[in-house]
Amino acid sequence: MRFTKTRKRATAAVLAAVAMGVIGVGSATSAQAAEGTWTVRSGGCVALEKIELQGGHDHMAIDPIADPSGCEFGIWDRNANQWTYGPTTSGSESPWYYDGPNMSLEACLWGPRSAESCGPIN
């Protein structure tokens, strides 16, 4: 079937609207994923990876919520390939660490008999 100019324009408008919708959804999801709280588990060890906007940039903390004994908690900097916080067996929430542009932090934990598990990289 041959497209008329009107049908071509209508098809182009629909495709443009769909593309804009996809771009909009992608941007919204990405922005929403930057702040929030995620649960990280390894064996009986459980912590919250917390990310919130402070002073215009993301900051991260790890908050242990289940520590049956011997769990270790920390915040790993993937860019520097080193610990920003910990690892520690402390059951207290960590301080907040800058996680803005050019940073790539993730909350990690493990138990005495469980493998390391990390939250989303931010």
Secondary structure, DSSP 8 states (H G I E B T S, - for coil): ----HHHHHHHHHHHHHHHHHHHHHHHHHHHHHHSEEEEEEETTEEEEEEEEEETTEEEEEEEEEE--SS-EEEEEETTTTEEEEEEE---S----EE--TT--EEEEEE-TTS--EE----
